[in-house]
Amino acid sequence: MEHRVPHQILLNPYVTEKTLNMMERDNSLMFIVRNDSTKAQIKWAFESLFEVKVDRVNVRHCRYGKQAIIRLNKDFSAGDIGMRIGIF
């Protein structure tokens, strides 16, 4: 299934103490995403929404749904994105 709207792919940020540490340490953010989304779709959606470059996307399944760990390019700050979406 092809999604053309980034908000249909990235459902909401997943915020815990561990993900906040990951944001500072690894320049990464974690999002809950649609179960049928691919890594390429997640990367496209994140880059489209936040106008940044993504280095890598890892996904895993858990009881909350599909989680995507999105690592940003070193030229961009996960902390800045966190501020924009209201994590802090």
PEWO-V97767 format. One line per field, one symbol per residue. psi: psi as a letter, one per 20 degrees, with the letter a starting at -180 (. if undefined). A space follows every 50 residues. Layout:
# PEWO-V97767
psi->???
This chain:
# PEWO-V97767
psi->pppiphiigogqqoprhghghhgggjlqqpqprqhjqrgggggggghggi lrppgqpqqqpaiibpqpoopqqiiqphhgggghjkh.
